[in-house]
Amino acid sequence: MKNRSIINGDFVRKEAIDVGFDACGIVPLQPVNEAYSNVFLQWLHNIWHADMEFMRQYLEKRLNPRLLMSGRANAAVVTLLSYKCDEASFKDSLRLSRCAYGQDYHEVVKKKLHQLRRNIQQKNPKVHGRTFVDSAPIMERYWAVQAGLGWIGKSGMLISKQWGTFTFIGVLLLDAEVDGYDSPMNAEHCGTCNKCMEACPTKAIVAPKVVNANLCISYQTIERPRLEANGKSIREAEKTRCRYIFGCDICQNICPWNAKVPHHNHSQLTLQQELQQSNVDFWRNMNQDFFNEYFEHSTIARTGLQGMKNNVSIALNE
């Protein structure tokens, strides 16, 4: 494109770390490669996305993210934010995924991405960008691999040598060229390890890197209750949820790479004080006003109060 701006890649990476990200890679945008596209389309064909119909929407943009900025997007700045910490011991043996311990990661990551975009624009006011955090038709894990940040493990999760699987991925698309792109992560380092596949109690990992959401505890505890509340007819969970009432970390807990990485140091992602006291009665006695106020800035808001109460009942096998 004529007169396209050029940005220094080292500058962008430094700014990403300065605003609080743990890792950053930059990749030129092209359509998603054929092999990965075919796997994704077959996943949809098998209905392994369950009732998450949003995965079928905007397929053209999902497979060619340049279209997310009307064809102007030229580079993707991909960031990682670690949320690795010890698993909390909640009363009544209830369990929540670590992704829900702190503030809503969508808000936390997007705020940092906006600041990164502003810092880039201060350097070059002609540059425009758009931010994405797990809520738009873009294949974040694919682009993280292309940006050299890790590989997709057998669990389907991105694995970073430095940060493991407990990372939130953020993407900033830019309508600029970057001087100094990163190389893709072409090597994979799972080897013969199948611990994640063997540990999944519902056998949701149906093949290396392929997850059937219908069986996934995270889907059952986060998306399914929300869809049920909207009148969707969904069969009852057939497998144990291992007392998880929001999300699931089982495949991540068992991954050897997570034993080698440090804990995060992001105050926004630490366990909320109120959640430390949560037990069965905490959820059963909660009213809508308290839920709305307390979980306004939490990923738990997505499931809703009734969904969380239902999850508690199922976790107790009631």
C-alpha positions in Angstrom: 0.0 0.0 0.0 1.4 3.4 -1.0 2.8 5.5 1.9 2.4 2.8 4.5 4.0 3.7 7.8 7.0 1.7 9.0 7.5 1.0 12.8 10.6 -0.4 14.5 9.9 -3.8 15.9 12.3 -3.5 18.8 10.5 -0.3 19.8 7.1 -2.1 19.8 8.4 -5.1 21.8 10.0 -2.8 24.4 6.8 -0.8 24.8 4.8 -4.0 25.2 6.9 -5.1 28.1 6.9 -1.6 29.6 3.0 -1.5 29.7 3.1 -4.8 31.6 3.0 -7.7 29.1 5.3 -10.7 29.8 6.1 -11.4 26.1 5.5 -10.0 22.7 6.0 -11.1 19.1 5.2 -9.4 15.8 4.1 -11.1 12.6 3.1 -9.9 9.1 -0.6 -10.7 8.4 -1.5 -13.2 5.8 -4.5 -15.6 5.5 -4.3 -18.5 7.9 -2.4 -21.4 6.3 -4.4 -24.1 4.6 -3.5 -26.9 7.0 -4.7 -25.0 10.1 -7.8 -23.7 8.3 -8.7 -27.3 7.3 -8.4 -28.5 10.8 -10.6 -25.7 12.1 -13.2 -26.2 9.4 -13.3 -30.0 10.2 -13.7 -29.1 13.9 -16.8 -27.1 13.0 -18.1 -29.8 10.7 -17.9 -32.3 13.6 -19.9 -29.9 15.8 -17.1 -30.0 18.3 -17.7 -26.3 19.0 -21.0 -27.5 20.7 -23.5 -24.7 20.9 -20.9 -21.9 20.5 -22.4 -20.7 17.2 -20.2 -17.6 17.3 -17.4 -19.8 16.2 -19.1 -20.2 12.8 -19.6 -16.5 12.4 -17.4 -14.2 10.3 -15.4 -17.2 8.9 -13.9 -15.1 6.2 -12.4 -12.6 8.7 -11.3 -15.4 11.1 -9.3 -17.0 8.3 -8.0 -13.7 6.9 -7.7 -11.1 9.8 -6.6 -8.4 7.4 -10.3 -8.0 6.8 -10.9 -7.0 10.4 -9.6 -3.6 9.5 -11.2 -3.4 6.0 -8.1 -4.9 4.4 -5.8 -2.3 5.9 -4.3 -4.5 8.7 -0.7 -5.4 7.8 0.9 -6.6 11.1 -0.2 -8.4 14.3 1.5 -7.5 17.6 0.8 -10.6 19.8 1.2 -10.4 23.5 1.2 -12.8 26.5 0.1 -12.0 30.0 0.9 -14.7 32.6 -1.7 -15.7 35.2 0.3 -18.7 36.6 -0.2 -19.1 40.4 -0.8 -21.8 42.9 -4.3 -23.3 42.8 -6.4 -21.9 45.6 -8.0 -24.2 48.2 -11.6 -23.2 48.5 -14.0 -24.3 51.2 -16.2 -27.4 50.5 -13.5 -28.4 47.9 -15.1 -26.2 45.2 -12.7 -25.3 42.4 -12.4 -22.4 40.0 -10.1 -22.0 37.1 -7.3 -19.6 37.8 -8.5 -17.4 34.9 -11.3 -16.3 37.2 -9.2 -15.5 40.2 -8.7 -11.8 39.5 -10.3 -9.1 37.4 -11.8 -9.9 34.0 -8.8 -10.6 31.9 -10.6 -9.2 28.8 -10.5 -5.8 30.6 -7.0 -6.1 32.0 -5.4 -7.2 28.7 -7.4 -4.8 26.5 -6.4 -1.8 28.7 -2.7 -2.7 28.2 -3.3 -3.1 24.5 -4.9 0.3 24.3 -1.9 1.8 26.1 0.5 0.0 23.8 -1.4 1.4 20.8 -1.3 4.9 22.2 2.5 4.6 22.8 3.0 3.5 19.2 0.8 6.4 17.9 2.8 8.9 19.9 5.9 7.6 18.0 4.0 7.6 14.7 0.6 9.4 14.7 -0.2 8.0 11.2 -0.5 4.5 12.5 -3.9 3.0 13.3 -4.7 -0.2 15.2 -7.4 -2.4 16.6 -7.2 -4.5 19.7 -8.6 -8.0 20.3 -8.8 -10.2 23.5 -10.6 -13.5 23.1 -13.9 -11.9 21.9 -13.5 -11.5 18.1 -13.1 -13.7 15.1 -9.3 -14.0 15.3 -7.3 -17.2 16.0 -5.1 -15.9 18.8 -3.2 -19.1 19.4 -2.4 -19.6 15.7 -1.0 -16.0 15.5 1.0 -16.5 18.8 2.7 -19.4 17.1 3.4 -17.4 14.0 4.9 -14.6 16.2 7.3 -17.1 17.8 5.7 -17.1 21.3 5.2 -20.8 21.6 3.6 -23.9 20.1 0.1 -25.5 20.4 0.3 -28.4 22.7 -1.7 -31.6 22.7 -4.2 -30.0 25.0 -4.9 -27.4 22.4 -3.4 -24.7 24.6 -0.5 -22.4 23.6 2.7 -23.5 25.4 5.4 -20.9 26.0 8.8 -22.2 27.1 9.1 -19.2 29.4 5.5 -18.9 30.6 3.8 -22.3 30.1 0.1 -22.5 29.3 -1.3 -20.1 31.9 -1.3 -17.0 29.6 -3.8 -14.6 28.2 -3.2 -13.7 24.6 -3.8 -10.2 23.3 -3.6 -9.1 19.7 -3.1 -5.6 18.3 -3.5 -5.3 14.5 -1.7 -2.4 12.9 -2.0 -0.8 9.4 1.7 -0.4 9.2 4.8 -2.3 8.2 7.2 -3.4 10.9 10.9 -3.3 10.6 11.9 -6.6 12.3 9.3 -9.3 12.4 9.6 -12.4 14.6 10.0 -15.9 13.2 7.3 -18.6 13.6 7.7 -21.3 16.3 8.1 -24.2 13.9 9.3 -26.7 16.6 7.0 -28.4 19.1 8.2 -29.6 22.5 5.6 -32.0 23.8 7.4 -35.1 22.5 5.8 -38.3 23.6 4.1 -36.7 26.6 0.3 -37.4 26.6 -0.3 -36.4 30.3 -2.9 -33.7 29.4 -4.9 -36.2 27.2 -4.7 -38.9 29.9 -5.7 -36.5 32.8 -8.8 -35.1 31.2 -11.7 -36.8 33.1 -14.2 -36.4 30.3 -11.8 -37.3 27.5 -12.5 -34.0 25.8 -9.1 -34.0 24.1 -10.1 -36.3 21.3 -6.8 -36.1 19.4 -3.6 -34.1 19.9 -4.5 -30.4 19.7 -8.2 -31.2 19.2 -10.8 -30.5 21.9 -14.4 -31.6 21.7 -16.2 -28.7 23.6 -19.2 -30.9 24.2 -17.2 -32.9 26.7 -15.0 -30.0 28.0 -15.6 -29.0 31.6 -14.7 -25.4 30.8 -17.5 -25.4 28.2 -19.9 -27.1 30.6 -19.3 -24.6 33.4 -18.9 -21.3 31.5 -20.7 -21.4 28.2 -23.4 -24.1 28.7 -25.1 -22.4 31.7 -25.2 -19.1 29.9 -26.8 -20.7 26.8 -29.3 -22.6 29.0 -30.4 -19.3 30.5 -31.1 -18.0 27.0 -33.4 -20.9 26.3 -31.1 -23.3 24.5 -31.9 -27.0 25.0 -28.6 -28.6 26.0 -28.2 -32.1 27.5 -27.1 -32.4 31.1 -23.5 -33.0 31.8 -22.7 -36.7 31.6 -19.3 -36.6 33.2 -17.8 -35.5 36.5 -16.8 -31.9 36.8 -14.2 -32.7 39.5 -16.0 -30.0 41.6 -15.1 -27.2 39.2 -17.8 -24.6 39.2 -16.1 -22.3 36.7 -13.7 -23.4 34.0 -11.2 -26.2 34.4 -7.4 -26.3 34.8 -6.9 -30.1 34.9 -5.0 -30.4 31.6 -2.8 -27.4 32.6 -2.2 -28.6 36.1 -0.6 -31.8 34.7 1.5 -30.1 32.0 5.2 -30.5 32.8 6.0 -27.1 31.2 3.9 -25.4 33.9 6.1 -26.8 36.6 9.1 -24.9 35.2 7.6 -21.4 34.9 7.5 -18.6 37.5 4.3 -17.2 39.1 2.8 -14.0 37.7 3.3 -10.6 39.4 0.1 -8.9 38.1 -1.9 -7.5 41.0 -5.1 -7.3 38.9 -5.0 -11.1 38.4 -4.5 -12.1 42.1 -7.3 -14.0 43.9 -10.1 -11.6 44.9 -10.6 -11.3 48.6 -14.3 -12.2 48.5 -13.6 -15.4 46.5 -11.2 -16.6 49.2 -14.2 -17.1 51.5 -16.4 -18.8 48.9 -18.1 -22.0 49.8 -21.4 -23.7 49.0 -23.4 -21.4 51.1 -21.6 -18.3 49.6 -23.0 -19.2 46.2 -26.4 -20.6 47.3 -27.3 -17.5 49.4 -26.1 -15.0 46.9 -28.6 -12.5 45.5 -28.6 -10.9 42.1 -27.7 -7.4 43.3 -24.6 -8.7 45.1 -23.6 -10.8 42.1 -24.0 -7.9 39.7 -22.0 -5.5 41.9 -19.2 -7.9 42.9 -18.7 -9.7 39.6 -19.2 -6.8 37.3 -15.5 -6.9 36.4 -15.0 -10.6 36.6 -15.1 -13.3 33.9 -17.6 -15.1 36.2 -20.2 -12.6 35.1 -20.4 -14.4 31.8 -22.0 -17.5 33.4 -24.5 -15.5 35.5 -25.7 -16.1 39.0 -28.2 -18.9 38.2 -25.5 -20.6 36.1 -23.1 -20.5 39.0 -25.7 -21.9 41.4 -26.4 -24.7 38.9 -22.7 -25.4 38.6 -22.5 -25.8 42.4 -25.4 -28.2 42.5 -23.8 -30.3 39.7 -20.4 -30.2 41.3 -22.0 -31.7 44.5 -23.8 -34.3 42.4 -27.2 -33.1 43.5 
